[in-house]
């Protein structure tokens, strides 16, 4: 069931939130959802929801619906229908064929140990092979020795030499699943996304995505990368590191803490208000420049001692 935000959409701004259904929302994904939602709504834009369900071995049954329920409970209402990437395989295949027809990609059967021996920057070993591998191969896109930079809405200027720092990167995996880098670029263009607010852990993916956008003649969105939340071991909160699911029954406290973590200084008494009322205040007062210009935020910095550990974000 789709939702529509009560805020009017009068601009061309289109933002999005794109979780993977590998588990319920945790504190880190909540922070990204709130930031992208507020940036869209404060600019009278649309906020789209995309489910990145392209990796069945890692997905958990029922997680997609659980995420939708959590967002609803938190007052984070999306515009239009949810886009499921699993319905977009033909579109990705078409783009892959276009790149192949232009000789912009190639097959690669290099192993992970071989790539580690290259210094984890792929050296193009399979690019010039006379005989392309026939079995168990990935597909890599050709990169160039060129600097790609962005003026990040949160972090400022960020630059990377895609050829030297990354090398030719995978756009379809050896298991024949489409890689994140390809799918996200194709879907951002398909949904006409103009602004992408997401976690700092994805900032080094941005030059790769821009390089694909340029190869395909797509527009490049505006990017903003917010700090990610880390645990006591310095690890990003994630399903991989057993981040606990948020308890959306405590929506008011969760939204209040998220706003604090994003540097928005909500009124102290607002945590007694509903999540929807707090979000309405935050839309009116959103300041993306107030978001901490850090890579990481320790989870202890956004913990409220009056809330149990099960409700902290």
N, C-alpha and C positions, 0 to 999 in steps of 0.2 A: 504494500500500500504506500503510495507516494504522499509526501507532505509538502506544504507550501508555507514559507515563512510569513508572518504577519507584516514584516517590513515590505514596503513597496519597492519594486525594482524599476529604477528609472535610468540606470546607467548601463554601459556595455560591459561592466565588470562581471566576469564569471570565474568563480573560485571552485575548489573541489576538495573533498576529503576522501582518501582512498585506502581504507584499511584492508589487510589480508585476513581471511577467516581462519587463522591458525589458532584462534582462541578469543576469549572475550576481550573487551577494551580494558587496558591497564592504565596506570597513571600517565605514562609517556604518550600513549595514543590519545588519551583524553586531552592532554595539553595541546597537541597538534590539532585536534578537532576544534577546540575552543578558539585557538588563534586563527585558524583559517575561516571559521564561521564569523568571528567578529570583524575580521578584515573585510570580508565580503559584504556583510550587512551594514557596516559603517560607511561603505561606499555605495550603498543602495544597489548592491549587485545580487547575483544568484549564487547559491551555495549548493553544489552538486555532490552526490554521493556515488562513489564507484567502488565496487567490491573486486579486489584484485585476487580472484580465485583461479589462478593459473598454475598452481602447484599442488595437485591433489594429494601427493604423498604427505604433505605437511599440514593439510587442512583438517579441521576437526568438525565432525558432523554437528550441525546445529549452530555453529559459531556465527555464521552470517546473520541468522535471525536474532541471535542473542545480541550482536552488535547493534542491529537496528532497534531492538527494544531498549537497550541502554541509552542510545542517542535520544530516543523519544522521551525516556524518563528524565533526561537531563535538560530537556527543552531545546535540544539542538535539532531543529526541523530543517530538512533538506528540500530543495526545489526539484520538481519533476520526478521521474522514475529512477530507481537505482539502476546503474549500468553494471552488469556482471561481465567481467572480462572473458569468462568461459563461453559467452555467446558471440565473441568477436574473433574467433580463430580464423575464419575465412578472410577477414580484413587484414590480419597480421600476415597470413600466407600471401596475400596479394602484394603487400608492401615488400615482403621478402623476395618475391619474384621480380619486382621492379628493380630492387637493388642488384639482384643477380643479373638481370638483363643488361644493366649498365656496368657490369664487371666491378661492382663496388663491394662485393663480399666473396668469401671463399670458404671451403671446407677445411676443418682442422681436427686432427686426432691426437694432438699433443696431450700428454698426461699432466696431472697436477704436479708430480715430482719434476717433470721436465720444465714446467713453467716456473716453479720455485727456483730451479737452477738458473733461470734467466734473470733472477732478481725480482720476480713477480711482475715484471713489465714485459708483456708479450713482444717478442722480437720479430714476429712475422715469419717464423720458420716455415709455415705451410703456405705462405702467400705465393712463393715462386716455384712450388713443386710442379713437376711435369705431369705427375699422376695423382689426381685428387683421391683421397681415401673414399672407400665405398661403404664401409661399415663403421658404426660407432663414431660418428664425427659430429662436432659442433660446427656452427657457421659463424664466422667472424666478419665484422665490417672493417673495411680499410680506413685507417686514420692517416692524418698528415702531421708533419712537424709544424704545428701552428699553435699559437697561444689563443685560448678561448677564455674570455673574461665576462663576468657579470657584475653589475652594481646591485648587490644584494640589498633588499629593503631593510634588513636587520643588521647584517654583518658588514656591510660596506663592500668594497671591491674584492673580488675573489677571482683568481686566474690560474689556469692550468694549461700546460702544453700537452695536448691530448696524445700526440704521437710519442713523445719522450717519457711522459709520466705514466701513461696507461698502456699504450700500444693498441693494436687491433683488438677490439673487444667482442665478446660473444653476444649474438642477437638471437640465436636458437641453440639450445643446449644439446648435449649428446643424447639425452633421453627424449629428444624431439619436442620438448616443451619450449615455448617461446620465452625468451629472456625478458626480465623486467624492463631493461633499457629500451627495447623495441616497443613493447606493448604500451608503456606509459607515454611514449612520444606519439604513437598512433592515436591513442585514446584522447590525449590532451588536444590534439588537433581536431579529432572527430567531435568532441564536445565544445570546441571553441573556447577552451580555457584561456583566460588572460592573466590570471594571477595564481601562483602556487606558493602557499605558506605551509611549510613542513619542517621536520626535524633537521638539526645540523648534521646528523649522521649521513644525510643524503646530499650534502653540498658537493661532495667530490663526484657524485654522479651527474651533476648538472652540466658540466662541459661535454660529457659524452652525449647527453640528450640534446644539447644544442648542436653538436656536430651532426647528429642524425637529422634534426630539424632542417639544417642547412642542406644536407644531401637530398632531402625529400621535398624541399621548397616550402616547408611549413613555417608559420610565424613562431617566434620565440616569446613565451609568456614572461611576465615579471616574476622574479623569485624572491622569497624571503625565508630564511632558515633560522628557526628558533632553537634555543638550547634544548638539549635532551636531558632527561632525568636519569641519574645514575644511582646505583645501589651502594652499599657500604664497601663493596669490593671494587668500586670504580667502573662497574659494567653498566652499559645502557640497559634500562628497564625494557625487557622484551620477553616474549614467550620462551625463547631459547634459554634465558636466564631465570625462568620460573617467576616472572613478575606476577603478583596476585591480581586477580580481576577486581575492578572497582565495584563497589556496592552502590548501585544507582538508587537504592532506597534512601541514601544520604545525599541526594542531589544538591541540596542547598549548600552543604559544607564543601562538597567537591567543587562546585562552580566557584565558590568564594576562594578556595585555596588555589584553584587554577588561575583566577584573576590576579591573585597576589604573586604567584610564580611568574606571571607574564608582565609584572611591573605596573599593573594598572591601578593600584591603590584604591580598592573598593572601600566604601565607608564601613567602619568597624561593625556597625549594627546591621549591615545588609545581609550578613550570613543567616539572619533569622528570616529573611525573605525567601520567597520561592526562587527556584533556579531560573524560571522564566523572567521574573522581575529583575533579578540580578543581571541577566543577559541583556535585558532592555536598557538598563543603566549603562552596561559596558559598551553597547553599540553606540550610544550617544557620546561616550567618553573615550572610546578606543584611541590609543596612541601607539602605533607600531614602533615609534622611536623609543618608547619607554621599555620595550622588551629587552631584557638583559642581553648584552652583546658578548655572550659567553658561548663556549662549545657545550658545556655541561652544567647542570644544576644538581647538587647532591639532594637526595630526597629528604634529608633532614631539614633543609632550609624551607620547605613548604609543609612541614608537619605542624599541626595544631595540637597542643597538649590537651585540649579539651575534647579531642576526637580520638577514638580508639584507633589502634594500628590498622584495623580492618577497613577504616574509612579514610585514612590518609591517602593523599595522592602523591 
